[in-house]
Amino acid sequence: MALRITDQCVNCDVCEPECPNEAIFEGPEHYEINPSRCTECVGHFDRPQCVQVCPVDCIPRDPAYPETEAELQAKFERLTAAP
């Protein structure tokens, strides 16, 4: 399941550089996550790095994008495949 950043985000800038998939970007009001690039850090780390560094705990799983661990792994493999 992709993650999402809620409107509780304080735009502290710590999550964006931690994302190994470059899924986090600055939105019009707060940071956002591109669900097509979010693997919850599967393939890179044991835990989502953005969640670990977020000082306000505003990055839950997004129920709009349900994905299994295997689907997240497949997404990671697609994102990191050589062109």
VOGU-3710 file (C-alpha; in Angstrom, 3 decimals, decimal comma):
1> malritdqcv> 0,000/0,000/0,000  1,428/3,379/-0,881  1,858/5,942/1,845  0,340/9,413/1,898  1,159/12,636/3,684  -1,750/14,213/5,538  -2,517/17,893/5,986  -0,837/17,664/9,409  2,451/18,041/7,509  4,490/21,035/8,695
11> ncdvcepecp> 6,720/21,144/5,585  9,847/20,473/7,606  11,665/19,122/4,514  13,076/15,990/6,193  11,086/13,321/4,332  11,791/14,233/0,710  15,551/13,508/0,703  15,011/10,223/2,591  12,833/8,651/-0,124  14,915/6,206/-2,195
21> neaifegpeh> 12,272/6,177/-4,961  11,917/9,946/-5,290  8,198/9,543/-4,604  7,918/12,566/-2,299  7,481/16,023/-3,758  6,428/19,458/-2,592  2,734/19,955/-3,261  0,752/23,207/-3,268  0,089/23,092/0,488  2,355/20,361/1,880
31> yeinpsrcte> 4,537/17,497/0,754  2,825/14,707/-1,184  3,659/11,164/-2,253  3,359/9,836/-5,787  1,727/6,426/-5,202  3,136/5,006/-8,429  6,663/5,472/-7,030  6,034/4,600/-3,351  7,093/1,089/-2,301  7,082/1,815/1,456
41> cvghfdrpqc> 10,850/1,398/1,007  10,416/-2,314/0,190  13,607/-3,387/-1,547  15,605/-0,596/0,069  14,950/-0,630/3,819  13,013/-2,618/6,437  10,813/0,368/7,305  9,600/3,408/5,372  12,261/6,055/5,851  9,845/8,980/5,584
51> vqvcpvdcip> 7,767/7,575/8,451  10,875/7,169/10,592  12,032/10,770/10,176  8,647/12,528/10,257  8,467/14,640/13,442  4,657/14,940/13,399  3,676/11,368/12,453  1,601/12,404/9,434  2,466/9,627/6,959  -0,027/6,741/7,173
61> rdpaypetea> -0,732/4,028/4,632  -3,093/5,150/1,901  -6,122/2,814/1,707  -6,802/4,098/-1,816  -3,752/2,128/-3,001  -3,875/-1,357/-1,454  -0,780/-3,399/-2,348  0,686/-6,603/-0,998  4,324/-6,995/-0,032  4,844/-8,916/-3,297
71> elqakferlt> 3,283/-6,081/-5,320  5,501/-3,537/-3,566  8,537/-5,710/-4,321  7,520/-5,930/-7,996  7,099/-2,142/-8,108  10,578/-1,735/-6,578  12,011/-4,040/-9,245  10,328/-2,048/-12,029  11,568/1,246/-10,609  15,147/0,050/-10,259
81> aap> 15,416/-1,938/-13,487  18,113/-0,866/-15,884  16,741/1,021/-18,904
//
